[in-house]
Each structure stands twice: as structure tokens, then as C-alpha cells.
Amino acid sequence: MLNHLRLGLRRIFPSVRVETGTLEYSLRNEVLKRELIEGEEAEAAAGLVKKALRAAAREKRRAANASTPKPAAVVPGAQPAIAPPLKL
């Protein structure tokens, strides 16, 4: 395919000499990359990733809050509770 593209370019621009390696590099890094990064599908995919990252962070916060024990309330002037004796 790259060879056909190179020959097509030579037909249109006879003075231009292009190697297939140069064409391959340009296609991979400029044309295809731009198509993947820009456009509606790319924006939709970025939105899904952002939403998933927020959900993961929210779950992590919830897990951290659930595993942290809450301190008991201290009432001033109250007597400490006495545990019942152990039966053996």
C-alpha cells in the first residue's frame, strides 16, 4: 500500500522523491495519530475515561472513610463505663 501511495505521489509531483519509510512515519505519527486524538469519538472516549477516574476516586474515598474508626464522643463530667466482671 505504501508503495502505491508513493507511486501516486510521483505521478502527481514528478520531481518529488519520497521513500516508503518516510510515508509510513508520516501516516503513523501525523495522520492516524491526529485522527485518534481529535474528533467526536476521541472526545467521547476522553469523557468516559474522566468519568471512570472520578468514580474510582470516589470509591477510594468511601473505602478510606469506612475503614477509619470514628472516635467515641466524650461527655464532660461523665463517669467512665465499667465493664461487667468476666465469668469463667
C-alpha positions as CSV (number, residue, x, y, z in Angstrom):
1,M,0.0,0.0,0.0
2,L,2.8,2.4,0.8
3,N,4.4,1.7,-2.5
4,H,1.2,2.5,-4.3
5,L,0.9,5.8,-2.4
6,R,4.5,6.6,-3.2
7,L,3.9,6.0,-6.9
8,G,0.7,8.1,-6.8
9,L,2.7,11.0,-5.4
10,R,5.3,10.6,-8.1
11,R,2.6,10.8,-10.8
12,I,1.2,14.0,-9.3
13,F,4.6,15.5,-8.4
14,P,7.2,14.0,-10.7
15,S,10.1,16.0,-9.1
16,V,9.3,14.7,-5.6
17,R,11.2,11.6,-4.3
18,V,9.6,10.0,-1.3
19,E,10.8,6.8,0.4
20,T,8.2,4.3,1.8
21,G,9.8,4.7,5.3
22,T,9.1,8.4,5.3
23,L,5.5,7.8,4.2
24,E,5.0,5.2,6.8
25,Y,6.3,7.5,9.5
26,S,4.1,10.4,8.4
27,L,1.0,8.2,8.2
28,R,1.5,6.7,11.7
29,N,2.6,9.8,13.5
30,E,0.7,12.6,11.8
31,V,-2.4,11.4,10.0
32,L,-3.5,8.4,12.1
33,K,-2.5,10.0,15.4
34,R,-4.4,13.2,14.7
35,E,-7.5,11.2,13.8
36,L,-7.3,9.2,17.0
37,I,-6.7,12.3,19.2
38,E,-9.1,14.7,17.6
39,G,-12.7,14.3,16.7
40,E,-16.0,13.4,18.3
41,E,-15.1,9.8,19.1
42,A,-11.9,10.9,20.8
43,E,-13.8,13.5,22.9
44,A,-16.3,10.8,23.9
45,A,-13.6,8.4,24.9
46,A,-11.8,11.1,26.9
47,G,-15.1,11.8,28.7
48,L,-15.6,8.2,29.6
49,V,-12.1,7.9,31.0
50,K,-12.6,11.1,33.0
51,K,-15.9,9.7,34.4
52,A,-14.3,6.4,35.3
53,L,-11.4,8.1,37.1
54,R,-13.8,10.2,39.1
55,A,-15.8,7.2,40.1
56,A,-12.7,5.3,41.1
57,A,-11.5,8.2,43.3
58,R,-15.0,8.5,44.9
59,E,-14.9,4.7,45.7
60,K,-11.4,5.0,47.2
61,R,-12.6,7.9,49.4
62,R,-15.6,5.9,50.5
63,A,-13.5,2.9,51.4
64,A,-11.0,5.0,53.3
65,N,-13.8,6.7,55.3
66,A,-15.5,3.4,56.0
67,S,-12.3,1.7,57.4
68,T,-11.4,4.7,59.6
69,P,-13.0,4.2,63.1
70,K,-14.8,7.2,64.5
71,P,-13.7,8.4,67.9
72,A,-16.2,8.0,70.8
73,A,-17.9,11.1,72.0
74,V,-16.5,12.4,75.3
75,V,-19.0,13.9,77.7
76,P,-17.5,16.2,80.3
77,G,-18.3,15.2,83.9
78,A,-19.5,11.7,82.9
79,Q,-18.2,8.6,84.7
80,P,-16.4,6.1,82.6
81,A,-18.3,2.9,81.9
82,I,-17.3,-0.1,84.0
83,A,-17.2,-3.4,82.2
84,P,-19.1,-6.3,83.9
85,P,-17.0,-9.0,85.5
86,L,-15.9,-11.9,83.4
87,K,-17.4,-15.3,84.0
88,L,-15.0,-18.2,83.9
